[in-house]
């Protein structure tokens, strides 16, 4: 298996830039020079002692000392040669082999086996590294299989979305329209119960259409029109308010706002976010005319937005439940809807790398939603 190579290794600094082999060569050269200098100095001292004409017993001792020094120097030389051989074949060569194997793996060949036979420490280290490599490769293959399965599943979901947006809605439109035509043509022959049944059929078809559209919006987050660019959140709010202009006028809703910043996001999805939150404030209003305030505050690399209203609010114990899809706190005949709006808002915010939550506000005192969005790169 060959995949993308790893990034280049971090370059060593200081004395670490010199390879181990060169350190051994440098130390060996210094030791060799010292050894040769010691031999020369020792032989010169013995020769000088002989030139002084010592007594016979002293000369004999010098001869024995000379032989002992020759043997000692020979042993030291043999030990040095043996040490160089050991370092070369037991340390430097295995290290070079392991380094070459690691470079091969780092270059992208993750099936290449790591392993050296000596010394024991490097053999143990290479076995641990190779075991880690096998686990990583196994996990990568499993992740690749899952990613392929996810791509296939996403393809099926996109196909389902197409079917839902076209093939499923057409029969619903026919059911609603022909049921209404049936009521118009034969209305005088129908009793109140029949008209009620027709009303249920039409209402069910319309709610199914609304549910399909909301599910499509939920599934499209991050897949369709998902490009994130510097976006004026104030313009996104303006578009949302334009879309809700009829509801705002009918209910006498007042919307106030601060100067909203430029964030990194998708304009269409940010418009959906503002529209759902303001629409929620209008839907779950109290007896007073709805009042909505939207603000933003810079916090590090993020902007924290706030949307506050004076509606009926949400009890703190339901602060997490309201963001789950299809979760409703009120009967459908009291507050219409599909139960997807806030789940869609959270999905949009999380897709943009932020978080959405509900402030702890007592029920009956309005609701305050807060969410974060990444600031645009050139925002100061």
C-alpha positions in Angstrom: 0.0 0.0 0.0 1.4 3.4 -1.0 -0.3 6.6 0.2 0.7 10.2 0.5 4.2 10.6 2.0 4.6 12.1 5.4 5.8 15.8 5.9 9.6 16.3 5.9 11.2 15.7 9.3 12.2 18.5 11.5 15.8 19.6 10.9 18.2 19.1 13.9 19.8 22.1 15.5 23.1 22.7 17.3 25.5 19.8 17.7 22.6 17.4 16.8 23.2 18.3 13.1 26.3 16.0 13.1 25.5 12.3 12.4 26.5 9.7 15.0 29.0 8.1 12.6 30.9 11.3 12.3 31.0 11.7 16.1 32.6 8.2 16.3 35.0 9.1 13.6 36.0 12.3 15.3 36.5 10.6 18.7 38.4 7.7 17.0 40.7 10.1 15.2 41.4 12.0 18.5 42.1 8.7 20.3 44.4 7.5 17.5 46.4 10.7 17.5 46.7 10.5 21.3 47.7 6.8 21.1 50.4 7.5 18.4 51.7 10.5 20.4 51.9 8.3 23.5 53.9 5.7 21.6 56.3 8.2 20.2 56.8 9.9 23.6 57.3 6.6 25.4 59.8 5.3 22.8 61.7 8.6 22.9 61.9 8.5 26.7 63.2 4.9 26.6 65.8 5.8 24.0 66.9 8.8 26.0 67.3 6.6 29.1 69.5 4.1 27.2 71.7 6.9 25.9 72.6 7.8 29.5 74.5 4.4 29.8 72.7 2.9 32.8 74.0 0.0 34.9 73.4 -3.5 33.5 70.5 -4.2 35.9 68.8 -0.9 35.0 69.3 -1.7 31.3 67.6 -5.1 31.9 64.7 -3.4 33.6 64.4 -1.0 30.7 64.3 -3.9 28.3 61.5 -5.5 30.2 59.7 -2.2 30.4 60.0 -1.8 26.7 58.5 -5.3 26.1 55.7 -4.6 28.5 54.9 -1.3 26.8 54.9 -2.9 23.4 52.5 -5.6 24.6 50.3 -2.9 26.2 50.2 -0.8 23.1 49.4 -3.8 21.0 46.6 -4.8 23.3 45.2 -1.2 23.2 45.5 -1.2 19.4 43.6 -4.5 19.2 40.9 -3.2 21.6 40.6 -0.1 19.6 40.2 -2.1 16.4 37.7 -4.4 18.0 35.7 -1.4 19.4 35.7 0.2 15.9 34.4 -3.1 14.4 31.7 -3.4 17.1 30.6 0.2 16.7 30.5 -0.2 12.9 28.6 -3.5 12.7 26.6 -3.5 15.9 25.6 0.2 16.1 26.2 2.3 13.0 25.1 -0.2 10.4 21.9 -1.2 12.2 21.1 2.4 12.9 21.6 3.2 9.2 19.4 0.2 8.2 16.6 1.3 10.6 16.9 4.9 9.3 16.6 3.7 5.7 13.5 1.6 6.6 11.9 4.6 8.4 12.6 6.8 5.4 11.0 4.3 3.1 7.9 4.2 5.3 7.8 8.0 5.6 8.0 8.3 1.8 4.6 6.6 1.6 5.3 2.8 1.5 3.4 2.0 4.7 3.6 -1.8 4.0 7.4 -1.8 4.3 8.5 -3.8 7.3 10.7 -2.3 9.9 13.2 -4.5 11.7 16.9 -5.0 12.6 18.5 -7.9 14.3 21.1 -6.2 16.5 21.8 -4.8 19.0 19.1 -6.0 21.4 17.9 -2.4 22.1 17.5 -1.4 18.5 15.8 -4.8 17.7 13.3 -4.1 20.5 12.8 -0.5 19.4 12.3 -1.5 15.7 9.8 -4.2 16.7 7.7 -1.7 18.7 7.8 0.8 15.8 6.8 -1.9 13.3 3.9 -2.9 15.6 2.8 0.7 15.7 3.1 0.9 11.9 0.9 -2.2 11.5 -1.8 -0.8 13.8 -1.8 2.5 12.0 -2.0 0.8 8.6 -4.9 -1.4 9.9 -6.7 1.6 11.3 -6.1 3.6 8.1 -7.5 0.8 5.9 -10.5 0.5 8.2 -11.0 4.3 8.0 -10.6 4.2 4.2 -13.3 1.5 4.0 -15.6 3.5 6.2 -14.9 6.7 4.1 -15.8 4.7 0.9 -19.0 3.5 2.6 -19.8 7.0 3.7 -19.3 8.3 0.2 -21.7 5.6 -1.1 -24.2 6.5 1.6 -23.9 10.2 0.8 -24.6 9.4 -2.8 -27.7 7.5 -1.8 -28.8 10.4 0.4 -28.3 12.8 -2.5 -30.4 10.6 -4.7 -33.0 10.4 -2.0 -33.0 14.2 -1.6 -33.6 14.5 -5.4 -36.5 12.0 -5.2 -37.9 13.8 -2.1 -37.7 17.2 -3.7 -39.3 16.1 -7.0 -41.1 12.7 -7.1 -42.5 12.7 -3.5 -43.8 16.2 -3.5 -45.7 15.9 -6.8 -48.2 13.2 -5.4 -48.6 15.4 -2.3 -49.5 18.4 -4.4 -52.0 16.3 -6.3 -53.6 15.0 -3.1 -54.0 18.5 -1.7 -55.2 20.1 -4.9 -57.7 17.4 -5.9 -59.0 17.1 -2.4 -59.6 20.9 -2.4 -61.3 20.5 -5.8 -63.5 17.8 -4.5 -64.6 20.1 -1.7 -65.3 22.9 -4.1 -67.3 20.8 -6.6 -69.3 18.7 -4.1 -69.2 21.1 -1.1 -73.0 21.4 -1.0 -73.4 17.7 -0.8 -71.0 17.2 2.0 -71.8 17.3 5.7 -69.6 18.9 8.3 -67.8 15.7 9.1 -66.8 15.2 5.4 -65.5 18.7 5.2 -63.5 18.1 8.4 -62.0 14.9 6.8 -61.1 16.9 3.7 -59.5 19.6 5.9 -57.4 16.9 7.7 -56.3 15.4 4.3 -55.2 18.8 2.9 -53.5 19.8 6.2 -51.6 16.5 6.3 -50.4 16.9 2.7 -49.2 20.4 3.4 -47.5 19.5 6.6 -45.8 16.6 4.8 -44.5 19.0 2.1 -43.2 21.3 4.8 -41.5 18.4 6.6 -39.9 17.2 3.3 -38.6 20.7 2.6 -37.2 21.1 6.1 -35.5 17.7 5.9 -33.9 18.7 2.6 -32.6 21.9 4.1 -31.2 19.9 7.0 -29.5 17.3 4.7 -28.0 20.0 2.4 -25.9 21.7 5.2 -22.3 21.2 4.3 -23.1 19.4 1.0 -24.8 21.9 -1.2 -23.6 25.5 -1.5 -21.1 24.8 1.3 -18.4 27.3 0.3 -17.3 29.4 3.2 -16.0 32.9 2.4 -15.8 36.3 4.2 -19.5 37.1 4.6 -21.2 40.2 6.0 -23.5 38.8 8.7 -25.5 42.0 8.7 -26.5 41.4 5.1 -27.4 37.8 6.0 -29.7 39.2 8.7 -31.2 41.7 6.3 -32.1 39.0 3.8 -33.7 36.9 6.6 -35.8 39.9 7.7 -36.9 40.5 4.1 -38.0 36.8 3.9 -40.0 37.3 7.1 -41.3 40.7 6.3 -45.0 39.6 6.1 -44.9 37.8 9.5 -43.0 40.7 11.1 -45.6 43.2 9.8 -48.6 41.0 10.8 -47.4 40.5 14.4 -45.9 44.0 15.0 -42.5 42.5 15.6 -39.6 44.9 16.4 -36.1 43.8 15.5 -33.1 45.8 16.7 -29.5 45.1 16.0 -25.9 46.1 16.5 -23.4 46.6 13.7 -22.8 43.0 12.8 -19.3 41.8 11.7 -17.8 40.0 8.7 -17.4 36.3 9.4 -16.2 33.3 7.5 -19.3 31.5 6.4 -21.8 30.7 3.7 -24.3 33.5 3.1 -27.3 31.2 2.3 -26.8 29.1 5.4 -26.3 32.2 7.6 -29.5 33.6 6.3 -31.3 30.4 7.2 -29.8 30.6 10.7 -31.0 34.2 11.3 -34.4 33.4 9.7 -35.1 30.4 11.9 -34.1 32.2 15.1 -36.2 35.3 14.3 -39.1 33.1 13.1 -38.9 31.2 16.4 -39.1 34.4 18.4 -42.2 35.4 16.4 -43.9 32.0 16.7 -43.3 31.6 20.4 -44.3 35.1 21.3 -46.1 36.2 24.5 -49.1 38.5 24.7 -46.8 41.5 24.1 -45.7 42.3 20.6 -42.5 40.4 19.8 -39.2 42.2 20.3 -36.0 40.7 19.0 -32.4 42.0 19.5 -29.4 40.7 17.6 -25.9 41.6 18.9 -22.3 40.4 18.3 -19.1 40.5 20.5 -15.6 39.7 19.5 -13.9 36.9 21.5 -10.5 35.9 20.3 -10.7 34.4 16.8 -14.5 34.1 17.1 -17.5 36.3 17.1 -20.2 35.5 19.7 -23.7 36.4 18.5 -26.8 36.8 20.6 -30.4 36.7 19.6 -32.8 37.6 22.5 -36.6 37.9 22.5 -39.4 38.6 24.9 -41.4 35.5 24.1 -42.6 32.6 26.3 -39.0 31.3 26.7 -37.8 27.7 27.4 -37.4 26.0 30.7 -33.7 25.3 31.5 -34.3 21.6 31.7 -35.2 21.5 28.0 -32.1 23.5 26.9 -30.6 20.5 25.1 -33.7 18.8 24.0 -34.9 21.7 21.8 -31.8 21.2 19.5 -32.7 17.6 18.7 -34.5 16.9 15.4 -38.3 16.3 15.6 -38.3 17.3 19.3 -41.2 19.5 20.2 -42.2 21.0 23.5 -45.7 22.1 22.5 -48.6 20.4 20.6 -48.7 21.0 16.9 -52.1 22.6 17.0 -50.8 25.2 19.4 -47.5 26.0 17.7 -47.2 24.7 14.1 -43.9 23.4 12.7 -41.8 20.3 12.1 -39.4 20.4 15.0 -36.4 20.8 12.7 -35.6 24.5 12.9 -33.3 24.6 15.9 -31.6 21.4 14.9 -30.9 23.0 11.5 -29.5 26.1 13.3 -27.1 24.0 15.4 -26.0 22.0 12.4 -25.3 25.2 10.4 -23.3 26.7 13.3 -21.3 23.5 13.9 -20.5 23.2 10.2 -19.0 26.6 10.4 -16.8 25.5 13.3 -18.9 27.2 16.1 -21.3 26.3 18.9 -24.9 27.2 19.5 -26.6 27.1 22.9 -29.4 28.5 25.0 -28.8 30.8 27.9 -30.2 29.9 31.3 -33.2 32.2 31.4 -36.3 31.4 33.5 -39.4 30.4 31.5 -41.7 33.3 30.7 -38.8 35.8 30.5 -37.9 35.3 26.8 -35.2 33.2 25.3 -31.6 34.1 24.5 -29.7 32.1 21.9 -25.9 32.4 21.6 -23.6 31.1 19.0 -20.1 31.6 17.7 -18.7 32.0 14.2 -15.1 32.3 13.0 -14.0 35.8 12.2 -12.9 36.6 8.7 -9.2 36.4 8.1 -8.8 40.1 7.4 -11.1 41.1 10.3 -9.4 43.2 13.0 
